[in-house]
Amino acid sequence: MRAHGLHLSVLCCRSTETPPVSQTLAVPARRDANKPKIIGPCSSTLNPRLGKPFKPQSLQAKGFETQTVNEAFAVLREAVWRVLELWYFDVQLLGGLVLHGERLAEMKTGEGKTIVALLPTFLAALEDKGGVFVVTPNDYLARRDAENVGQVLRFLGVSVGLVQSTMEVKDRQKAYKCDVVYLTNAELGFDYLRDNLAVYPHQVVQSKPFHFCLVDEADSILIDEARTPLIISESVPAVPRQFQAGKEVATALQKDLHYTVDEKNMNAVLTDLGEKVAQDLLGVDNLWEPEEAWILYVLNAVKAKELFQLGEEYIIRDGQVAIVDTFTGRVLEGRRWSDGMHQAIETKENIDVSVRSQVSAQITYQSLFRLFPRLCAMTGTALTESAEFEEIYGLRCTGIPTARPMVRRDYPDVVYKTEEAKVNAIVEEIILNNQRNGRPVLIGTANVKMSEAIVTRLREAGVEPQLLNARPESIARENETISQAGRLGMVTVSTNMAGRGTDIILGGNHSQMAALNLRSRLAEVLLDIQESSKVFNPSEEFYPTDIPGVCQGAALKCFELEIS
C-alpha cells in the first residue's frame, strides 16, 4: 500500500476568519494510520464502506464525527488513485477540509480543484439528508466532471446525475434522484422556479430538499452573474405596430440630448425634452397613459439601440434572436428577454415580432443559494471579495497554498488608447511567439464580435487560429478545439465559454483525441449517411502521430462485434 504522510499542521493558510485555522484543519494528520485497517487490496473491500457500518451513528451539528471524516477521506483518496490514477497532495486534502467546513477555498489555477470537490461532496452524499449539488459555470464543465471524476463516486456506490439545458422533464427527474447532481447555476435556479410554478406532482423535477451545494468558480457565479436575477416568463400577445413605432422614435432621438444611458445597470431614461419629442412623433398627449403605455415601447427601443449589440449580447440564428450569455459566451437555449425587450430587439433586426413575455416568477442567486443549509465554494480568486462573500452568503474565505512553489510569472496589464492598437499588438505578439518557440497561445475575448475580428486579423497575417465562440458551427467543434489547444504552435481564440475550469493539456489531450477518433469511426459504421455527416470527422492532420495498426485492428473488431 502506497504511503504518503500528511503534515498539514505546518502549512500556512491565509484566512479571513478569526479562529485559528490549525484547530479545524489538522484533522487528517493521522489519516495514514487508519488506511491499512479500512482498505484492502481489491476494490470490493471499498464498496462496503458505503453501507450502514460506514455511516456514523450520530452526527455532530456541523457534519460528521472526526473519525468518520478521516475514514471517508482515506477511502476516497484510494478510490481516486484506483480509478483516475491521481494521488491527492496534502494541500488538496486541506482544501477538502475547508470545503467540508462550509467555507470558500481559494486555490490557484491548476491545483486540482475538480478532484478536491469530491471530498466534501462524498461526505455530504453519505449524510443522506437531501439533494447534493455540484454547481459549475456551464454545461460543458458539468458534463465533463460528471463523466470524469463522477467515475470515482460511482465506483464507491454513490449515484451521479447530470442535468443539461437540453434535457426533458423525465431525464431531469431521473438525474435529481441521484445522490450527487452536477449542473449549472442557471439550471438549478430555473428548475427551482418551475417546480414552484408546477400544478401537479408529476411536473416537479427536484424531488429532494436542498441540503448541500458546492459552487465551482464562485466569483463568477456568486458575484458576477448574481447581478442578474433568474426570471421565468409567460407568453402574452404582442402588437408589432407598437414596437415598430417605438423603433422609429428611438431612431429619431439623440443620446445625451433626448435620453441618458446607464451602461453598467443596462438602463436608459428619457429627458424632459426627449419625452416631449417622443409625444410629438407619436401624436399622443402622454407617454404614460396606462391604456397603451407608449413609454415602455420607446424605452425598450432605446435600450435595443444603445445597450444590445449584435454579436455581443445576442446573435441571429435560424432567423431568430438568440441570447448570448455575456459571462460564459454561450447561447442561452430557449431563453428570452422579458417585458417586451426581446420583441424590441427583433424589431430592430427586422425580424417578425414573436409573442411577448411577461414575468411569472423570479429569484436572485443570493436568495437561491441561501436556501441551502450547507453551502461551500471554491475558486482561484476569492480573497479580494472576501467581505462580500461573507456578508451575502456567510462564506468565510480561506487561501490554500500551492502544492509546489509558484513559478508562473504574472505580467502587468497593458492598456492601449484604441482597440485597433490593442489588436495590432496581439497579432504582433503571436507572430513573434510562433517565430521564437511556437508555444500554444490562448486569446480570451469578451464577446463573439471581438473574437471574430481577431481571427480575421490573424488570418490576414498568415496565422491560422482555432475559434471557439457562441456560433453553432463553433460549438459543434468545441471538444476538438479544446483537445488540441495545448499543442505546439496552436493559436486558439475563445470567448469566456472556455475561460472557466477548462483543462487545456500541454501537448494535446490524447484521451479526447482518441474519443473523437472512435466516435467518427463508429458513426461511419452505425449511422446512415445523413446522420453520420453531422458527426465531426477529424482530418489526419488533427492527430499528432499515426495510429498504430494494432489499435486500428482492435477498434475494427469492436465495430464488427457491435454490428453483429
C-alpha positions in Angstrom: 0.0 0.0 0.0 1.4 3.4 -1.0 2.4 5.6 1.9 2.0 9.3 1.8 2.5 11.2 5.1 0.4 14.2 5.9 1.8 17.2 7.8 -1.0 19.7 7.5 -0.1 21.4 10.7 2.9 23.1 9.1 1.0 24.6 6.2 0.4 28.3 6.4 -3.1 29.2 5.4 -4.4 32.8 4.7 -7.8 33.1 6.1 -10.3 35.8 6.8 -11.8 34.1 9.9 -10.8 34.8 13.5 -10.4 31.3 15.0 -7.0 29.6 14.4 -7.2 27.5 11.2 -5.0 24.8 12.7 -7.7 23.9 15.2 -10.0 22.7 12.5 -7.6 21.8 9.7 -5.2 19.5 11.5 -7.7 16.6 11.5 -6.2 14.4 8.7 -2.7 14.4 10.2 -3.3 10.8 11.3 -5.1 9.5 8.2 -2.4 7.2 7.0 -2.6 5.3 10.3 -6.2 4.4 9.5 -5.6 3.3 5.9 -4.4 -0.3 6.4 -7.4 -1.0 8.7 -10.1 0.1 6.3 -8.8 -0.5 2.8 -8.0 -3.9 1.3 -6.1 -4.8 -1.9 -9.2 -5.1 -4.1 -12.0 -2.7 -5.0 -14.6 -5.0 -3.4 -13.4 -4.0 0.0 -14.1 -0.4 -0.7 -17.7 -0.5 -1.6 -19.0 -2.0 1.8 -17.7 1.2 3.4 -20.7 2.9 2.0 -23.1 0.6 3.8 -24.6 1.2 7.2 -21.3 0.5 9.1 -19.7 3.4 7.3 -22.4 5.9 8.1 -21.9 7.5 11.6 -24.3 6.5 14.3 -24.6 10.1 15.4 -23.9 13.3 13.5 -22.4 16.4 15.0 -24.2 19.7 14.4 -21.9 20.6 11.6 -21.3 17.3 10.0 -19.6 14.0 10.6 -17.5 12.9 13.6 -13.8 13.3 13.2 -13.1 9.6 12.9 -15.7 9.3 10.1 -14.2 12.2 8.2 -10.7 10.5 8.5 -12.0 7.2 7.2 -14.1 8.8 4.4 -11.2 10.9 3.1 -8.9 7.8 3.2 -11.3 5.7 1.3 -11.9 8.4 -1.3 -8.2 9.1 -1.7 -7.6 5.4 -2.5 -10.6 5.3 -4.9 -9.3 8.3 -6.8 -5.9 6.6 -7.2 -7.5 3.3 -8.4 -10.0 4.9 -10.8 -8.1 8.0 -12.1 -4.5 7.2 -11.1 -4.3 10.5 -9.4 -3.0 11.0 -5.8 -4.1 13.8 -3.6 -1.5 16.3 -2.5 -1.6 17.4 1.1 -2.9 20.8 0.2 -5.8 19.2 -1.8 -6.9 17.3 1.3 -6.6 20.6 3.2 -8.9 22.2 0.6 -11.4 19.4 1.0 -11.5 20.0 4.8 -12.0 23.7 4.2 -14.9 23.0 1.9 -16.4 20.4 4.3 -16.3 23.2 7.0 -18.6 25.2 4.8 -16.1 27.8 3.7 -14.8 29.2 0.5 -11.5 27.8 -0.6 -9.2 29.9 -2.8 -7.0 27.5 -4.8 -4.8 28.7 -7.7 -5.3 27.7 -11.3 -4.1 24.1 -12.0 -4.2 23.0 -8.3 -6.8 20.3 -9.0 -10.0 21.8 -7.6 -12.1 19.3 -9.6 -10.9 16.3 -7.5 -10.9 18.4 -4.3 -14.6 18.9 -4.8 -15.1 15.1 -4.5 -14.1 15.2 -0.8 -16.9 17.3 0.7 -19.4 16.0 -1.9 -18.7 12.4 -0.9 -19.3 13.2 2.8 -22.5 15.1 2.0 -23.8 12.3 0.0 -23.3 9.9 2.9 -25.4 12.2 5.2 -28.4 11.3 3.0 -30.3 14.4 4.2 -31.3 15.8 0.8 -30.0 16.9 -2.5 -26.3 17.3 -3.0 -25.3 19.6 -5.9 -22.0 20.5 -7.6 -22.7 23.7 -9.5 -20.4 24.7 -12.5 -20.5 27.8 -14.8 -21.5 25.9 -17.9 -22.9 22.7 -19.4 -19.6 21.6 -20.7 -17.9 21.6 -17.3 -20.9 19.9 -15.7 -20.8 17.1 -18.2 -17.0 16.8 -18.1 -16.9 16.5 -14.3 -19.9 14.1 -14.1 -18.2 11.8 -16.7 -14.7 12.1 -15.4 -14.5 12.4 -11.6 -18.0 11.1 -11.3 -16.5 7.7 -12.0 -14.9 7.7 -8.6 -18.3 8.3 -6.8 -19.9 5.6 -8.9 -17.0 3.2 -8.0 -17.9 3.8 -4.4 -21.6 3.2 -4.9 -22.7 6.8 -5.0 -25.1 7.5 -7.9 -24.2 10.6 -10.1 -26.7 12.6 -12.1 -26.2 15.2 -14.8 -28.6 18.0 -15.7 -28.1 19.7 -19.1 -30.0 22.6 -20.6 -31.4 20.4 -23.4 -32.9 17.7 -21.1 -36.6 16.9 -20.9 -38.6 16.6 -17.7 -38.3 12.8 -17.3 -34.5 13.0 -17.7 -34.3 15.8 -15.2 -36.4 13.9 -12.7 -34.1 10.9 -13.0 -31.0 13.0 -12.6 -32.3 14.8 -9.5 -33.0 11.5 -7.8 -29.2 10.6 -7.8 -27.1 11.0 -4.7 -24.9 13.7 -6.3 -26.0 16.0 -9.2 -23.7 18.0 -11.5 -25.4 21.0 -13.2 -25.1 24.7 -13.9 -26.3 27.5 -11.7 -28.9 28.5 -14.3 -30.4 25.0 -14.5 -30.5 24.8 -10.7 -32.3 28.1 -10.4 -34.8 27.7 -13.3 -35.8 24.1 -12.2 -36.4 25.5 -8.7 -38.7 28.2 -10.2 -40.5 25.8 -12.5 -41.1 23.4 -9.6 -42.7 26.3 -7.6 -45.0 27.0 -10.6 -45.9 23.3 -11.1 -49.6 22.4 -10.7 -49.2 18.6 -10.4 -46.7 16.5 -8.5 -45.5 14.7 -11.7 -44.3 18.1 -13.0 -41.8 18.6 -10.2 -38.2 17.6 -11.0 -36.3 18.4 -7.8 -37.6 15.6 -5.7 -35.2 16.1 -2.8 -35.0 19.0 -0.4 -31.9 21.3 -0.7 -29.1 20.1 1.6 -25.6 20.6 0.3 -24.2 22.8 -2.6 -20.6 23.2 -3.8 -20.1 26.1 -6.2 -17.2 25.9 -8.6 -15.8 29.2 -9.9 -17.6 31.1 -7.1 -16.5 34.6 -8.0 -18.2 34.2 -11.4 -21.4 32.6 -10.2 -21.9 34.2 -6.8 -20.6 37.7 -7.6 -20.6 38.4 -11.4 -23.7 36.6 -12.6 -25.6 37.3 -9.4 -26.2 40.8 -10.6 -28.9 39.4 -12.9 -31.9 37.6 -11.4 -33.4 34.4 -12.8 -36.8 35.1 -14.4 -39.5 32.7 -15.8 -42.0 34.4 -18.2 -45.2 33.5 -19.8 -46.3 34.5 -23.3 -48.9 37.2 -24.0 -50.0 38.7 -27.3 -47.7 41.3 -28.8 -48.7 44.2 -31.2 -46.0 44.6 -33.9 -47.3 48.1 -34.7 -46.3 49.5 -31.3 -42.8 48.0 -31.4 -42.2 49.4 -34.9 -43.4 52.8 -33.8 -41.1 52.6 -30.8 -38.1 51.8 -33.1 -38.8 54.8 -35.3 -39.0 57.1 -32.3 -35.7 55.7 -30.9 -34.0 56.2 -34.2 -35.0 59.9 -34.2 -33.9 60.6 -30.7 -30.3 61.6 -29.8 -28.2 60.3 -27.0 -27.4 62.7 -24.1 -29.9 65.2 -25.6 -33.2 63.2 -25.5 -32.1 60.4 -23.3 -29.3 59.2 -21.0 -27.8 55.7 -20.9 -26.5 53.8 -17.8 -24.4 51.0 -19.4 -23.5 49.4 -16.0 -27.1 48.9 -15.0 -28.3 48.4 -18.6 -30.9 51.1 -18.3 -32.0 54.2 -20.3 -34.0 57.3 -19.2 -35.7 59.9 -21.3 -35.1 63.5 -20.6 -37.9 66.0 -20.4 -37.1 67.2 -23.9 -37.0 63.5 -25.0 -40.4 62.8 -23.7 -41.8 65.9 -25.4 -40.2 64.9 -28.8 -41.4 61.3 -28.5 -45.0 62.5 -27.7 -45.0 64.8 -30.8 -43.6 62.0 -33.0 -46.3 59.5 -31.8 -49.1 62.1 -31.8 -50.1 61.4 -28.2 -50.6 63.7 -25.2 -49.0 61.4 -22.6 -46.5 58.6 -22.9 -47.5 57.2 -19.5 -51.2 56.6 -20.3 -51.9 53.1 -18.9 -54.1 52.1 -21.8 -51.1 51.9 -24.2 -48.1 52.8 -22.1 -46.0 54.1 -25.0 -43.1 54.9 -22.6 -42.4 51.1 -22.4 -42.1 50.7 -26.1 -39.9 53.8 -26.6 -37.6 52.9 -23.7 -37.2 49.3 -24.9 -36.4 50.6 -28.4 -33.8 53.0 -27.0 -32.2 50.1 -24.9 -32.2 47.9 -28.0 -30.4 50.7 -29.9 -27.8 51.6 -27.3 -27.3 48.6 -25.0 -27.9 45.4 -27.0 -25.4 44.9 -29.9 -25.4 42.1 -32.4 -22.5 39.7 -31.8 -22.2 40.8 -28.2 -25.5 40.4 -26.3 -27.2 38.3 -29.0 -26.7 36.6 -32.4 -29.1 35.9 -35.2 -29.5 32.1 -35.6 -32.1 30.4 -38.0 -33.9 33.8 -38.4 -34.3 34.1 -34.6 -32.7 36.3 -31.9 -30.6 34.0 -29.7 -29.3 35.4 -26.4 -25.6 35.1 -25.7 -24.5 34.8 -22.0 -22.1 37.6 -21.5 -20.3 35.7 -18.8 -19.8 32.3 -20.5 -20.1 33.3 -24.2 -22.6 30.5 -24.8 -26.1 30.8 -26.3 -28.8 30.5 -23.7 -31.1 28.0 -25.4 -34.8 28.8 -25.0 -34.3 32.0 -23.1 -35.9 35.3 -24.0 -35.8 38.8 -22.5 -39.0 39.8 -20.7 -41.3 42.9 -20.7 -41.1 43.4 -24.4 -37.3 43.7 -24.6 -36.9 40.6 -26.9 -39.6 42.0 -29.3 -37.9 45.4 -29.4 -34.6 43.7 -30.5 -36.5 41.6 -33.1 -38.0 44.8 -34.5 -34.5 46.4 -34.5 -33.2 43.5 -36.6 -36.3 43.5 -38.9 -37.4 40.0 -37.7 -41.1 39.2 -37.3 -42.2 40.0 -33.8 -42.9 37.0 -31.7 -45.2 36.7 -28.6 -44.4 39.0 -25.7 -43.0 37.7 -22.4 -44.4 38.6 -19.0 -42.7 37.7 -15.7 -44.3 34.8 -13.8 -41.6 34.1 -11.3 -38.1 35.3 -10.4 -35.3 34.7 -7.9 -31.9 36.1 -7.3 -28.8 33.9 -6.9 -28.3 35.4 -3.5 -31.7 34.1 -2.4 -31.3 30.8 -4.2 -28.0 29.7 -2.6 -29.1 30.9 0.9 -31.7 28.1 0.7 -29.0 25.5 1.3 -28.3 24.5 4.9 -24.8 23.6 3.8 -23.0 25.8 1.2 -19.4 25.9 0.2 -17.4 27.2 -2.8 -14.1 27.3 -4.5 -12.3 29.5 -7.0 -8.9 30.8 -8.0 -9.7 34.4 -7.0 -11.7 35.0 -3.8 -9.8 36.9 -1.1 -10.3 40.2 -2.9 -14.1 39.9 -2.5 -13.9 38.1 0.9 -16.0 40.7 2.7 -18.8 40.4 0.1 -18.8 36.6 0.2 -19.1 36.7 4.0 -21.7 39.4 4.1 -24.0 38.0 1.4 -23.6 34.2 1.6 -21.9 33.7 5.1 -18.9 32.2 3.4 -15.5 32.7 5.1 -12.6 32.7 2.7 -9.5 30.6 3.2 -6.5 30.7 0.9 -4.9 27.3 0.2 -1.2 27.2 -0.5 0.1 25.7 -3.8 1.5 22.1 -3.8 4.7 23.4 -5.3 6.3 26.9 -5.2 4.7 29.3 -7.7 7.0 29.8 -10.7 4.5 31.3 -13.1 5.1 35.0 -14.0 2.1 37.3 -14.0 2.9 40.4 -16.1 1.2 43.7 -15.5 -1.7 44.8 -17.7 -1.0 46.8 -20.8 -3.5 49.5 -21.8 -3.9 50.9 -25.3 -5.7 54.1 -26.3 -7.6 52.4 -29.2 -8.9 49.0 -29.9 -7.1 49.0 -33.2 -3.8 49.4 -31.4 -4.6 46.6 -29.0 -5.5 44.2 -31.8 -2.3 45.1 -33.6 -0.2 44.4 -30.5 -1.9 41.0 -30.1 -1.2 39.9 -33.6 2.4 41.1 -33.4 3.0 39.2 -30.1 1.6 36.0 -31.6 3.7 36.2 -34.8 6.8 36.8 -32.6 5.9 33.9 -30.4 5.4 31.5 -33.3 8.8 32.5 -34.7 10.5 32.1 -31.4 9.3 28.8 -30.0 5.7 28.1 -31.1 4.3 27.9 -27.6 0.5 27.4 -27.6 -1.4 30.6 -27.2 -5.0 31.2 -25.9 -6.6 34.5 -26.6 -9.6 35.3 -24.4 -12.2 37.8 -25.7 -15.3 39.4 -24.1 -17.8 38.7 -27.0 -18.4 37.0 -30.3 -17.7 40.1 -32.3 -14.2 40.7 -30.9 -13.2 37.0 -31.3 -14.1 37.0 -35.0 -12.3 40.3 -35.5 -9.1 39.0 -34.0 -9.4 35.7 -36.1 -9.7 37.8 -39.3 -6.7 39.9 -38.5 -4.6 36.8 -37.6 -5.5 35.1 -40.9 -4.5 38.2 -42.8 -1.2 38.0 -41.0 -0.7 34.3 -42.1 -1.7 32.7 -38.8 -4.4 30.0 -38.9 -6.2 30.1 -35.4 -8.9 28.0 -34.0 -12.1 29.8 -33.0 -14.4 29.0 -30.1 -17.5 31.2 -29.6 -21.3 31.0 -29.5 -21.7 30.3 -33.2 -23.4 26.9 -33.8 -20.6 25.8 -36.2 -18.0 26.7 -33.5 -19.9 24.9 -30.6 -20.1 21.7 -32.7 -16.3 21.6 -32.7 -15.8 22.6 -29.0 -14.3 19.3 -27.9 -11.9 19.2 -30.8 -10.8 22.8 -30.3 -10.1 22.4 -26.6 -8.4 19.0 -27.0 -5.8 20.4 -29.4 -5.4 23.9 -27.9 -2.3 22.9 -26.0 -0.4 21.5 -29.0 2.8 23.1 -30.3 2.2 26.2 -32.5 -1.6 26.2 -31.8 -3.4 29.6 -31.5 -6.9 29.5 -30.1 -9.3 32.4 -29.9 -12.1 32.0 -27.5 -14.9 33.8 -25.7 -15.5 33.2 -22.0 -17.0 29.8 -22.8 -13.6 28.2 -22.4 -12.3 30.5 -19.7 -13.6 28.8 -16.6 -12.3 25.5 -15.4 -11.4 24.2 -18.9 -8.5 21.7 -18.7 -6.1 22.5 -21.6 -3.3 20.0 -21.5 0.1 20.9 -23.0 0.8 18.7 -26.0 -2.9 18.0 -26.6 -5.5 15.9 -24.8 -4.7 12.3 -26.0 -7.8 10.8 -24.4 -10.1 13.3 -26.1 -8.4 12.8 -29.4 -8.9 9.0 -29.1 -12.6 9.6 -28.2 -13.1 11.8 -31.3 -11.4 9.2 -33.5 -13.6 6.3 -32.2 -16.8 8.4 -32.4 -16.1 9.3 -36.1 -15.3 5.6 -36.9 -18.5 4.4 -35.1 -20.6 7.0 -36.9 -19.4 5.7 -40.3 -20.3 2.1 -39.3 -23.5 2.5 -37.3 -25.2 5.6 -38.7 -26.7 6.4 -42.1 -25.1 8.9 -44.4 -27.3 11.8 -43.3 -26.8 11.2 -39.6 -23.0 10.5 -39.9 -22.5 13.7 -41.7 -23.5 15.6 -38.5 -20.6 13.9 -36.6 -17.3 15.8 -36.7 -14.7 13.7 -38.6 -11.2 14.9 -37.8 -8.6 15.1 -40.6 -5.4 13.1 -40.3 -3.5 16.3 -39.6 -5.5 16.6 -36.4 -3.7 13.7 -34.8 0.0 14.4 -33.8 1.0 10.8 -34.6 0.0 7.9 -36.7 -2.5 5.4 -35.1 -0.8 2.0 -34.8 -2.2 -0.8 -36.9 -2.7 -2.9 -33.7 -5.0 -0.2 -32.3 -6.9 0.2 -35.6 -7.4 -3.6 -35.7 -8.7 -3.7 -32.1 -11.2 -0.9 -32.9 -12.3 -2.7 -36.1 -13.1 -5.8 -34.1 -15.1 -3.8 -31.6 -17.1 -2.3 -34.5 -17.8 -5.8 -36.0 -18.9 -7.1 -32.6 -21.2 -4.1 -32.2 -22.8 -4.7 -35.6 -23.2 -8.4 -35.0 
